């Protein structure tokens, strides 16, 4: 690489180039490359300064932000959007300690609902939950996640219009086929065992599911238009 002009050398004193960042972090994160560094910049995980000639320069705080972001991605499989929000919030609060030890609140334990709590939160009666379990729409369990609350609320709303859980078996089956389609699309990533690939798969899965939902909604809207015309 060509030597930096004198004014750039002065402006970047104490800062690190991409090569120096890689030399410092790759022993801890072997999958880190210059292209991944640039990708993390695009995603807002780090925002290096630029010299007049356009060279990226990373400060010590940039390095610690990168180290924490890469650790969260590797060890906790958090999506980059969540990592960026956590890092931004930590910086806004002046919590520099996060650069070394993420607090337990960064990955809070999701709430679980017992049967009576589930019924209360969803505004549902026992019978509709029993019907949903007997038809396979909801799996019976001691406790239920937040997603089951949302699902049961939807079942309650549909039941008011005569659409019962048993009518939704095909919808559940369709969802499972969609998951198989997504799994097939991510098969190359899922075959890998490294944390970076697993983290990428955890980001890609919801994105693909969202796109399939958009296509399905377009199909339903088109078919409904024919019914109402």
ZAMIFI-69447 format. One record per residue: residue number from 1; residue in three letters; x, y, z of N, C-alpha, C, O in turn. Coordinates in steps of 0.2 Angstrom, whole numbers, plus 5000, padded with zeros to 4 digits. Layout:
residues N
seq, type, nxx, nyy, nzz, caxx, cayy, cazz, cxx, cyy, czz, oxx, oyy, ozz
NUM, ALA, X, Y, Z, X, Y, Z, X, Y, Z, X, Y, Z
...
This chain:
residues 229
seq, type, nxx, nyy, nzz, caxx, cayy, cazz, cxx, cyy, czz, oxx, oyy, ozz
1, UNK, 5004, 4994, 5000, 5000, 5000, 5000, 5004, 5006, 5000, 5009, 5006, 5003
2, UNK, 5003, 5011, 4996, 5007, 5017, 4996, 5007, 5021, 5002, 5002, 5021, 5006
3, UNK, 5012, 5025, 5004, 5013, 5028, 5010, 5008, 5034, 5010, 5006, 5037, 5005
4, UNK, 5005, 5035, 5016, 5000, 5041, 5017, 5004, 5047, 5016, 5010, 5048, 5018
5, UNK, 5000, 5052, 5013, 5003, 5059, 5013, 5004, 5061, 5020, 5001, 5059, 5025
6, UNK, 5009, 5066, 5021, 5011, 5069, 5028, 5005, 5071, 5032, 5004, 5070, 5038
7, UNK, 5000, 5075, 5028, 4994, 5077, 5032, 4990, 5072, 5035, 4987, 5072, 5040
8, UNK, 4989, 5066, 5031, 4986, 5060, 5033, 4989, 5057, 5039, 4986, 5055, 5044
9, UNK, 4996, 5056, 5039, 4999, 5053, 5044, 4998, 5057, 5051, 4998, 5054, 5056
10, UNK, 4998, 5064, 5050, 4997, 5068, 5056, 4990, 5067, 5059, 4989, 5066, 5065
11, UNK, 4985, 5067, 5054, 4978, 5066, 5056, 4976, 5060, 5059, 4972, 5059, 5063
12, UNK, 4980, 5054, 5057, 4978, 5048, 5059, 4983, 5045, 5065, 4983, 5039, 5066
13, UNK, 4987, 5050, 5068, 4991, 5048, 5073, 4987, 5044, 5079, 4982, 5047, 5081
14, UNK, 4990, 5039, 5081, 4986, 5035, 5087, 4980, 5031, 5084, 4977, 5027, 5088
15, UNK, 4979, 5031, 5078, 4973, 5027, 5075, 4976, 5021, 5071, 4982, 5021, 5069
16, UNK, 4972, 5016, 5070, 4974, 5010, 5067, 4971, 5009, 5060, 4965, 5011, 5059
17, UNK, 4975, 5006, 5055, 4972, 5005, 5049, 4968, 4998, 5049, 4968, 4995, 5054
18, UNK, 4965, 4996, 5043, 4961, 4990, 5043, 4966, 4984, 5045, 4965, 4980, 5048
19, UNK, 4972, 4984, 5042, 4977, 4979, 5043, 4979, 4978, 5050, 4980, 4973, 5052
20, UNK, 4980, 4984, 5053, 4982, 4984, 5060, 4976, 4981, 5065, 4977, 4978, 5070
21, UNK, 4970, 4983, 5063, 4964, 4980, 5066, 4964, 4973, 5066, 4963, 4969, 5071
22, UNK, 4965, 4970, 5060, 4965, 4963, 5059, 4970, 4960, 5063, 4969, 4954, 5066
23, UNK, 4976, 4963, 5063, 4982, 4960, 5066, 4980, 4959, 5074, 4982, 4954, 5077
24, UNK, 4976, 4964, 5076, 4975, 4964, 5083, 4969, 4960, 5085, 4969, 4956, 5090
25, UNK, 4964, 4959, 5081, 4958, 4955, 5082, 4957, 4948, 5080, 4954, 4944, 5082
26, UNK, 4961, 4947, 5074, 4960, 4940, 5071, 4962, 4934, 5076, 4960, 4929, 5075
27, UNK, 4967, 4935, 5081, 4969, 4930, 5085, 4963, 4928, 5089, 4962, 4922, 5091
28, UNK, 4958, 4932, 5091, 4952, 4931, 5095, 4946, 4929, 5090, 4942, 4925, 5092
29, UNK, 4946, 4932, 5084, 4941, 4931, 5079, 4944, 4929, 5073, 4944, 4933, 5068
30, UNK, 4945, 4923, 5072, 4949, 4921, 5066, 4945, 4922, 5059, 4948, 4922, 5054
31, UNK, 4938, 4922, 5060, 4934, 4923, 5053, 4934, 4931, 5051, 4931, 4932, 5046
32, UNK, 4937, 4935, 5055, 4937, 4942, 5053, 4941, 4944, 5047, 4947, 4942, 5047
33, UNK, 4939, 4947, 5042, 4942, 4949, 5036, 4941, 4956, 5035, 4937, 4959, 5038
34, UNK, 4945, 4959, 5030, 4944, 4966, 5028, 4937, 4967, 5025, 4934, 4972, 5027
35, UNK, 4934, 4962, 5021, 4928, 4963, 5019, 4922, 4963, 5024, 4917, 4967, 5024
36, UNK, 4923, 4959, 5029, 4919, 4958, 5035, 4919, 4965, 5039, 4914, 4967, 5041
37, UNK, 4925, 4968, 5040, 4926, 4974, 5043, 4921, 4980, 5039, 4918, 4984, 5043
38, UNK, 4922, 4979, 5033, 4918, 4984, 5029, 4911, 4983, 5030, 4907, 4988, 5030
39, UNK, 4909, 4977, 5030, 4902, 4975, 5031, 4899, 4977, 5037, 4894, 4980, 5038
40, UNK, 4903, 4976, 5043, 4901, 4979, 5049, 4901, 4986, 5049, 4896, 4989, 5053
41, UNK, 4905, 4990, 5045, 4904, 4997, 5045, 4897, 4999, 5042, 4894, 5003, 5044
42, UNK, 4896, 4995, 5036, 4889, 4997, 5033, 4883, 4996, 5038, 4878, 4999, 5037
43, UNK, 4884, 4990, 5042, 4879, 4989, 5047, 4878, 4993, 5053, 4874, 4993, 5057
44, UNK, 4883, 4998, 5053, 4883, 5003, 5059, 4886, 5000, 5065, 4885, 5003, 5071
45, UNK, 4890, 4994, 5065, 4893, 4991, 5071, 4899, 4996, 5073, 4900, 4997, 5079
46, UNK, 4902, 4999, 5068, 4908, 5003, 5069, 4908, 5008, 5064, 4906, 5007, 5058
47, UNK, 4910, 5014, 5066, 4911, 5020, 5061, 4918, 5023, 5061, 4919, 5028, 5065
48, UNK, 4922, 5020, 5058, 4929, 5023, 5058, 4929, 5030, 5055, 4925, 5032, 5050
49, UNK, 4934, 5034, 5057, 4935, 5040, 5054, 4939, 5039, 5047, 4941, 5034, 5046
50, UNK, 4939, 5044, 5043, 4943, 5044, 5036, 4948, 5049, 5036, 4947, 5055, 5038
51, UNK, 4953, 5048, 5033, 4959, 5053, 5032, 4956, 5057, 5025, 4951, 5055, 5022
52, UNK, 4960, 5062, 5024, 4958, 5066, 5018, 4959, 5062, 5011, 4955, 5063, 5006
53, UNK, 4963, 5057, 5012, 4964, 5052, 5006, 4959, 5047, 5006, 4959, 5042, 5001
54, UNK, 4955, 5046, 5011, 4949, 5041, 5011, 4951, 5035, 5015, 4947, 5030, 5014
55, UNK, 4957, 5034, 5018, 4959, 5028, 5022, 4955, 5028, 5028, 4954, 5033, 5032
56, UNK, 4952, 5022, 5030, 4949, 5021, 5036, 4954, 5021, 5042, 4959, 5018, 5041
57, UNK, 4952, 5024, 5047, 4956, 5024, 5053, 4952, 5022, 5059, 4947, 5025, 5060
58, UNK, 4954, 5018, 5063, 4950, 5015, 5069, 4953, 5017, 5076, 4959, 5017, 5077
59, UNK, 4949, 5020, 5080, 4951, 5023, 5086, 4951, 5017, 5091, 4948, 5012, 5090
60, UNK, 4954, 5018, 5097, 4954, 5013, 5103, 4946, 5011, 5104, 4945, 5005, 5106
61, UNK, 4942, 5016, 5104, 4935, 5015, 5106, 4932, 5011, 5100, 4927, 5007, 5102
62, UNK, 4934, 5012, 5094, 4931, 5008, 5088, 4933, 5001, 5089, 4929, 4996, 5088
63, UNK, 4939, 4999, 5092, 4942, 4993, 5092, 4938, 4989, 5098, 4936, 4983, 5097
64, UNK, 4936, 4992, 5103, 4933, 4989, 5109, 4925, 4988, 5107, 4922, 4983, 5109
65, UNK, 4923, 4993, 5103, 4916, 4992, 5100, 4916, 4986, 5095, 4911, 4982, 5096
66, UNK, 4921, 4985, 5091, 4921, 4979, 5087, 4922, 4973, 5091, 4918, 4968, 5089
67, UNK, 4926, 4973, 5096, 4927, 4967, 5100, 4921, 4965, 5103, 4919, 4959, 5103
68, UNK, 4917, 4969, 5106, 4911, 4967, 5109, 4906, 4965, 5104, 4902, 4960, 5105
69, UNK, 4905, 4969, 5099, 4900, 4967, 5094, 4902, 4960, 5091, 4897, 4956, 5090
70, UNK, 4908, 4958, 5090, 4910, 4951, 5087, 4909, 4946, 5092, 4907, 4940, 5091
71, UNK, 4910, 4948, 5099, 4909, 4943, 5104, 4901, 4941, 5105, 4900, 4936, 5106
72, UNK, 4897, 4946, 5104, 4890, 4945, 5105, 4887, 4941, 5099, 4883, 4937, 5100
73, UNK, 4890, 4942, 5093, 4888, 4938, 5087, 4890, 4931, 5088, 4887, 4927, 5086
74, UNK, 4897, 4930, 5090, 4899, 4924, 5091, 4896, 4919, 5097, 4895, 4914, 5096
75, UNK, 4896, 4923, 5102, 4894, 4919, 5108, 4886, 4919, 5110, 4884, 4914, 5113
76, UNK, 4883, 4924, 5107, 4876, 4925, 5109, 4871, 4924, 5103, 4865, 4924, 5103
77, UNK, 4874, 4924, 5097, 4871, 4924, 5090, 4866, 4929, 5089, 4860, 4928, 5086
78, UNK, 4867, 4935, 5092, 4862, 4941, 5091, 4863, 4943, 5084, 4868, 4944, 5081
79, UNK, 4857, 4946, 5081, 4857, 4949, 5075, 4861, 4955, 5075, 4861, 4959, 5081
80, UNK, 4864, 4957, 5070, 4868, 4964, 5070, 4864, 4970, 5071, 4866, 4974, 5075
81, UNK, 4857, 4970, 5070, 4853, 4975, 5071, 4852, 4976, 5079, 4852, 4982, 5081
82, UNK, 4852, 4971, 5082, 4851, 4971, 5090, 4858, 4973, 5093, 4858, 4977, 5097
83, UNK, 4863, 4970, 5090, 4870, 4972, 5092, 4871, 4979, 5092, 4874, 4983, 5096
84, UNK, 4869, 4982, 5086, 4870, 4989, 5085, 4866, 4993, 5090, 4869, 4998, 5093
85, UNK, 4860, 4992, 5091, 4856, 4995, 5096, 4859, 4995, 5103, 4859, 5000, 5106
86, UNK, 4861, 4989, 5105, 4864, 4988, 5112, 4871, 4993, 5112, 4872, 4996, 5117
87, UNK, 4875, 4993, 5107, 4881, 4996, 5107, 4879, 5004, 5107, 4883, 5008, 5111
88, UNK, 4875, 5006, 5103, 4873, 5013, 5103, 4870, 5015, 5110, 4872, 5021, 5112
89, UNK, 4866, 5011, 5113, 4863, 5013, 5119, 4868, 5013, 5125, 4868, 5018, 5129
90, UNK, 4873, 5009, 5125, 4879, 5009, 5129, 4883, 5015, 5129, 4885, 5018, 5134
91, UNK, 4884, 5017, 5123, 4888, 5023, 5122, 4884, 5029, 5124, 4887, 5034, 5127
92, UNK, 4878, 5029, 5122, 4874, 5035, 5124, 4873, 5036, 5132, 4873, 5041, 5135
93, UNK, 4874, 5030, 5135, 4873, 5030, 5143, 4880, 5031, 5146, 4881, 5031, 5152
94, UNK, 4886, 5031, 5141, 4892, 5032, 5144, 4895, 5026, 5148, 4899, 5026, 5152
95, UNK, 4892, 5020, 5146, 4894, 5014, 5149, 4899, 5010, 5146, 4898, 5006, 5142
96, UNK, 4905, 5013, 5147, 4911, 5010, 5144, 4913, 5003, 5146, 4916, 4999, 5142
97, UNK, 4910, 5001, 5152, 4912, 4994, 5154, 4909, 4989, 5150, 4911, 4983, 5150
98, UNK, 4904, 4991, 5146, 4901, 4986, 5141, 4906, 4983, 5136, 4905, 4978, 5134
99, UNK, 4911, 4987, 5135, 4916, 4985, 5130, 4920, 4979, 5132, 4923, 4975, 5128
100, UNK, 4919, 4977, 5139, 4923, 4971, 5141, 4918, 4966, 5144, 4920, 4960, 5143
101, UNK, 4913, 4968, 5147, 4908, 4963, 5150, 4901, 4965, 5149, 4898, 4969, 5152
102, UNK, 4898, 4962, 5144, 4891, 4963, 5142, 4886, 4961, 5148, 4887, 4956, 5151
103, UNK, 4882, 4966, 5150, 4877, 4964, 5156, 4872, 4959, 5155, 4871, 4958, 5149
104, UNK, 4870, 4955, 5160, 4865, 4950, 5159, 4859, 4953, 5155, 4856, 4949, 5152
105, UNK, 4857, 4959, 5156, 4851, 4962, 5153, 4851, 4962, 5145, 4846, 4963, 5142
106, UNK, 4858, 4961, 5143, 4858, 4961, 5135, 4855, 4955, 5132, 4853, 4956, 5126
107, UNK, 4854, 4950, 5136, 4850, 4944, 5133, 4846, 4942, 5138, 4847, 4936, 5141
108, UNK, 4840, 4946, 5140, 4836, 4944, 5145, 4832, 4937, 5144, 4831, 4936, 5138
109, UNK, 4831, 4934, 5149, 4827, 4928, 5149, 4820, 4929, 5146, 4817, 4933, 5149
110, UNK, 4818, 4926, 5141, 4811, 4927, 5139, 4806, 4925, 5144, 4807, 4920, 5147
111, UNK, 4800, 4928, 5144, 4795, 4926, 5149, 4791, 4920, 5147, 4790, 4919, 5141
112, UNK, 4789, 4916, 5151, 4785, 4910, 5150, 4779, 4911, 5154, 4779, 4913, 5159
113, UNK, 4773, 4908, 5151, 4767, 4909, 5154, 4764, 4902, 5155, 4764, 4897, 5151
114, UNK, 4762, 4901, 5162, 4758, 4895, 5163, 4751, 4895, 5160, 4749, 4901, 5157
115, UNK, 4747, 4890, 5160, 4741, 4890, 5157, 4736, 4895, 5158, 4734, 4899, 5154
116, UNK, 4735, 4896, 5165, 4730, 4902, 5167, 4733, 4909, 5165, 4729, 4913, 5163
117, UNK, 4739, 4909, 5165, 4742, 4916, 5163, 4742, 4917, 5156, 4740, 4922, 5153
118, UNK, 4743, 4912, 5152, 4742, 4912, 5145, 4735, 4914, 5143, 4734, 4918, 5139
119, UNK, 4730, 4911, 5146, 4723, 4912, 5144, 4721, 4919, 5146, 4718, 4923, 5142
120, UNK, 4724, 4922, 5152, 4722, 4929, 5154, 4726, 4934, 5149, 4722, 4938, 5147
121, UNK, 4732, 4932, 5147, 4736, 4937, 5143, 4732, 4937, 5136, 4733, 4943, 5133
122, UNK, 4730, 4932, 5134, 4727, 4931, 5127, 4719, 4933, 5127, 4716, 4934, 5121
123, UNK, 4716, 4934, 5133, 4709, 4935, 5133, 4705, 4929, 5130, 4700, 4930, 5127
124, UNK, 4708, 4923, 5131, 4705, 4917, 5128, 4701, 4913, 5134, 4703, 4913, 5140
125, UNK, 4696, 4909, 5132, 4693, 4904, 5136, 4697, 4897, 5136, 4700, 4896, 5131
126, UNK, 4696, 4893, 5141, 4699, 4886, 5141, 4698, 4882, 5134, 4702, 4878, 5132
127, UNK, 4691, 4883, 5132, 4690, 4878, 5126, 4694, 4879, 5120, 4696, 4875, 5116
128, UNK, 4695, 4886, 5118, 4698, 4887, 5112, 4706, 4885, 5113, 4708, 4883, 5108
129, UNK, 4708, 4885, 5119, 4715, 4883, 5119, 4715, 4875, 5119, 4720, 4872, 5116
130, UNK, 4710, 4872, 5122, 4710, 4865, 5121, 4709, 4863, 5114, 4712, 4858, 5112
131, UNK, 4705, 4866, 5110, 4704, 4865, 5103, 4710, 4866, 5099, 4712, 4862, 5095
132, UNK, 4714, 4871, 5101, 4720, 4872, 5097, 4726, 4867, 5099, 4729, 4865, 5094
133, UNK, 4726, 4864, 5105, 4730, 4859, 5107, 4728, 4853, 5103, 4733, 4849, 5101
134, UNK, 4722, 4851, 5103, 4720, 4845, 5101, 4720, 4844, 5093, 4721, 4839, 5090
135, UNK, 4720, 4850, 5090, 4721, 4850, 5082, 4728, 4851, 5080, 4730, 4851, 5074
136, UNK, 4733, 4852, 5085, 4740, 4853, 5084, 4742, 4860, 5082, 4748, 4861, 5080
137, UNK, 4738, 4865, 5083, 4739, 4872, 5081, 4744, 4874, 5087, 4749, 4878, 5085
138, UNK, 4743, 4872, 5093, 4747, 4874, 5099, 4750, 4867, 5102, 4746, 4863, 5103
139, UNK, 4756, 4867, 5103, 4759, 4861, 5107, 4758, 4862, 5114, 4759, 4867, 5117
140, UNK, 4755, 4856, 5117, 4754, 4856, 5125, 4760, 4857, 5128, 4765, 4854, 5126
141, UNK, 4761, 4861, 5134, 4767, 4862, 5137, 4765, 4864, 5144, 4759, 4867, 5146
142, UNK, 4770, 4864, 5149, 4769, 4867, 5156, 4769, 4874, 5156, 4765, 4877, 5159
143, UNK, 4773, 4877, 5152, 4773, 4885, 5151, 4774, 4886, 5143, 4776, 4882, 5139
144, UNK, 4772, 4892, 5142, 4772, 4894, 5135, 4775, 4901, 5133, 4775, 4905, 5138
145, UNK, 4778, 4902, 5128, 4782, 4908, 5126, 4777, 4914, 5124, 4771, 4912, 5123
146, UNK, 4780, 4920, 5123, 4776, 4925, 5121, 4773, 4924, 5114, 4767, 4927, 5113
147, UNK, 4776, 4921, 5110, 4773, 4919, 5103, 4767, 4916, 5104, 4762, 4917, 5099
148, UNK, 4766, 4911, 5109, 4760, 4908, 5109, 4754, 4912, 5112, 4748, 4911, 5110
149, UNK, 4756, 4917, 5116, 4751, 4922, 5117, 4748, 4926, 5111, 4742, 4927, 5110
150, UNK, 4753, 4928, 5107, 4751, 4931, 5101, 4746, 4927, 5096, 4741, 4929, 5093
151, UNK, 4749, 4920, 5096, 4745, 4915, 5092, 4738, 4914, 5095, 4733, 4914, 5091
152, UNK, 4737, 4914, 5101, 4731, 4912, 5104, 4726, 4919, 5103, 4720, 4918, 5102
153, UNK, 4729, 4925, 5104, 4725, 4930, 5103, 4722, 4930, 5096, 4716, 4932, 5095
154, UNK, 4726, 4928, 5091, 4724, 4928, 5084, 4718, 4923, 5083, 4713, 4924, 5080
155, UNK, 4719, 4917, 5087, 4714, 4912, 5086, 4707, 4914, 5089, 4702, 4913, 5087
156, UNK, 4708, 4918, 5095, 4702, 4921, 5098, 4698, 4926, 5093, 4692, 4925, 5092
157, UNK, 4702, 4930, 5090, 4699, 4935, 5085, 4696, 4931, 5079, 4690, 4933, 5077
158, UNK, 4699, 4926, 5076, 4696, 4922, 5071, 4690, 4918, 5073, 4685, 4918, 5069
159, UNK, 4690, 4916, 5079, 4684, 4912, 5082, 4678, 4916, 5082, 4673, 4913, 5081
160, UNK, 4679, 4922, 5083, 4673, 4927, 5083, 4669, 4927, 5076, 4663, 4929, 5076
161, UNK, 4673, 4925, 5071, 4670, 4925, 5064, 4669, 4918, 5062, 4668, 4917, 5056
162, UNK, 4669, 4913, 5066, 4667, 4907, 5064, 4673, 4903, 5062, 4672, 4897, 5059
163, UNK, 4679, 4905, 5062, 4685, 4902, 5060, 4688, 4899, 5066, 4692, 4902, 5070
164, UNK, 4687, 4892, 5066, 4690, 4888, 5072, 4697, 4886, 5071, 4699, 4885, 5066
165, UNK, 4700, 4884, 5077, 4707, 4881, 5076, 4707, 4875, 5071, 4712, 4875, 5068
166, UNK, 4702, 4871, 5071, 4702, 4865, 5066, 4703, 4867, 5059, 4705, 4863, 5055
167, UNK, 4700, 4873, 5058, 4700, 4876, 5051, 4707, 4878, 5049, 4708, 4879, 5043
168, UNK, 4712, 4879, 5054, 4718, 4882, 5052, 4724, 4877, 5052, 4730, 4878, 5052
169, UNK, 4722, 4870, 5052, 4727, 4865, 5051, 4731, 4866, 5045, 4737, 4865, 5045
170, UNK, 4728, 4868, 5039, 4731, 4869, 5033, 4736, 4875, 5033, 4741, 4875, 5030
171, UNK, 4734, 4880, 5037, 4738, 4885, 5038, 4745, 4883, 5041, 4750, 4886, 5040
172, UNK, 4744, 4879, 5047, 4750, 4877, 5050, 4754, 4873, 5046, 4760, 4873, 5046
173, UNK, 4751, 4868, 5042, 4755, 4864, 5037, 4759, 4868, 5032, 4765, 4867, 5030
174, UNK, 4756, 4873, 5030, 4759, 4878, 5025, 4765, 4881, 5028, 4770, 4882, 5025
175, UNK, 4764, 4883, 5034, 4770, 4887, 5038, 4776, 4882, 5038, 4781, 4884, 5038
176, UNK, 4774, 4876, 5040, 4780, 4871, 5041, 4783, 4869, 5034, 4789, 4868, 5034
177, UNK, 4779, 4870, 5028, 4782, 4869, 5022, 4787, 4875, 5020, 4792, 4874, 5017
178, UNK, 4784, 4881, 5022, 4789, 4887, 5021, 4795, 4886, 5025, 4800, 4888, 5023
179, UNK, 4795, 4884, 5031, 4801, 4883, 5035, 4806, 4878, 5032, 4812, 4879, 5032
180, UNK, 4803, 4873, 5029, 4807, 4868, 5025, 4810, 4871, 5019, 4816, 4870, 5017
181, UNK, 4807, 4876, 5016, 4809, 4880, 5010, 4815, 4884, 5012, 4820, 4885, 5009
182, UNK, 4814, 4888, 5018, 4819, 4892, 5021, 4826, 4888, 5023, 4831, 4890, 5021
183, UNK, 4824, 4882, 5026, 4830, 4878, 5028, 4834, 4875, 5022, 4840, 4875, 5022
184, UNK, 4830, 4874, 5016, 4834, 4872, 5010, 4838, 4877, 5008, 4844, 4876, 5005
185, UNK, 4835, 4884, 5008, 4839, 4889, 5005, 4845, 4891, 5009, 4850, 4893, 5007
186, UNK, 4845, 4889, 5016, 4851, 4890, 5020, 4855, 4884, 5022, 4859, 4884, 5026
187, UNK, 4854, 4879, 5018, 4857, 4872, 5019, 4865, 4873, 5019, 4868, 4870, 5024
188, UNK, 4868, 4877, 5015, 4875, 4878, 5015, 4878, 4881, 5022, 4883, 4879, 5024
189, UNK, 4874, 4886, 5024, 4876, 4889, 5030, 4875, 4884, 5036, 4879, 4884, 5041
190, UNK, 4869, 4881, 5036, 4867, 4876, 5042, 4872, 4870, 5042, 4873, 4867, 5048
191, UNK, 4875, 4868, 5037, 4880, 4863, 5037, 4887, 4865, 5041, 4890, 4861, 5043
192, UNK, 4888, 4871, 5041, 4894, 4874, 5045, 4893, 4874, 5052, 4887, 4875, 5054
193, UNK, 4898, 4873, 5056, 4897, 4873, 5063, 4900, 4879, 5066, 4900, 4880, 5073
194, UNK, 4904, 4884, 5062, 4907, 4890, 5066, 4901, 4895, 5068, 4896, 4895, 5065
195, UNK, 4903, 4899, 5073, 4898, 4903, 5076, 4896, 4909, 5071, 4890, 4911, 5071
196, UNK, 4901, 4911, 5066, 4899, 4916, 5062, 4893, 4914, 5057, 4889, 4917, 5055
197, UNK, 4894, 4907, 5054, 4889, 4905, 5050, 4882, 4904, 5053, 4877, 4905, 5050
198, UNK, 4882, 4901, 5059, 4876, 4901, 5063, 4873, 4907, 5064, 4867, 4908, 5064
199, UNK, 4877, 4912, 5066, 4874, 4919, 5067, 4871, 4922, 5061, 4866, 4925, 5061
200, UNK, 4875, 4921, 5055, 4872, 4923, 5049, 4865, 4920, 5047, 4861, 4923, 5044
201, UNK, 4865, 4913, 5049, 4859, 4909, 5047, 4853, 4912, 5051, 4847, 4912, 5049
202, UNK, 4855, 4914, 5058, 4849, 4917, 5062, 4847, 4923, 5060, 4841, 4925, 5061
203, UNK, 4851, 4927, 5056, 4849, 4933, 5053, 4845, 4932, 5047, 4840, 4935, 5045
204, UNK, 4847, 4927, 5043, 4844, 4926, 5036, 4838, 4923, 5037, 4833, 4924, 5033
205, UNK, 4837, 4918, 5042, 4830, 4915, 5042, 4824, 4919, 5043, 4820, 4919, 5039
206, UNK, 4824, 4924, 5048, 4819, 4929, 5048, 4818, 4933, 5042, 4812, 4935, 5040
207, UNK, 4823, 4935, 5039, 4823, 4939, 5033, 4819, 4935, 5027, 4815, 4938, 5024
208, UNK, 4821, 4929, 5026, 4818, 4925, 5021, 4810, 4924, 5023, 4806, 4924, 5019
209, UNK, 4809, 4923, 5029, 4802, 4922, 5032, 4798, 4928, 5030, 4792, 4928, 5028
210, UNK, 4801, 4934, 5031, 4797, 4940, 5030, 4796, 4941, 5023, 4790, 4943, 5021
211, UNK, 4800, 4939, 5018, 4799, 4940, 5011, 4794, 4935, 5009, 4790, 4937, 5005
212, UNK, 4794, 4929, 5012, 4789, 4924, 5010, 4782, 4926, 5012, 4777, 4925, 5009
213, UNK, 4782, 4929, 5018, 4775, 4932, 5021, 4773, 4938, 5016, 4767, 4938, 5015
214, UNK, 4777, 4942, 5013, 4775, 4947, 5009, 4772, 4944, 5003, 4767, 4946, 5000
215, UNK, 4775, 4939, 5000, 4773, 4936, 4994, 4766, 4932, 4995, 4761, 4933, 4991
216, UNK, 4765, 4929, 5001, 4759, 4926, 5003, 4754, 4931, 5004, 4748, 4930, 5002
217, UNK, 4755, 4937, 5007, 4750, 4942, 5008, 4748, 4945, 5001, 4742, 4946, 5000
218, UNK, 4752, 4945, 4996, 4751, 4947, 4990, 4746, 4942, 4986, 4741, 4944, 4983
219, UNK, 4747, 4936, 4987, 4743, 4931, 4984, 4736, 4931, 4987, 4731, 4931, 4984
220, UNK, 4736, 4932, 4994, 4729, 4932, 4998, 4725, 4938, 4995, 4719, 4938, 4994
221, UNK, 4729, 4944, 4995, 4725, 4950, 4993, 4723, 4950, 4986, 4717, 4952, 4985
222, UNK, 4726, 4946, 4982, 4724, 4946, 4975, 4718, 4941, 4974, 4713, 4942, 4971
223, UNK, 4718, 4935, 4978, 4713, 4931, 4978, 4706, 4934, 4981, 4701, 4933, 4979
224, UNK, 4707, 4938, 4987, 4702, 4941, 4990, 4699, 4946, 4986, 4692, 4947, 4986
225, UNK, 4703, 4950, 4981, 4700, 4954, 4977, 4695, 4951, 4972, 4690, 4954, 4970
226, UNK, 4697, 4945, 4970, 4693, 4941, 4965, 4686, 4939, 4969, 4681, 4939, 4966
227, UNK, 4687, 4937, 4975, 4681, 4935, 4979, 4676, 4941, 4979, 4670, 4941, 4979
228, UNK, 4679, 4947, 4981, 4675, 4953, 4982, 4672, 4957, 4976, 4668, 4961, 4976
229, UNK, 4675, 4955, 4970, 4673, 4959, 4964, 4667, 4956, 4961, 4664, 4959, 4956
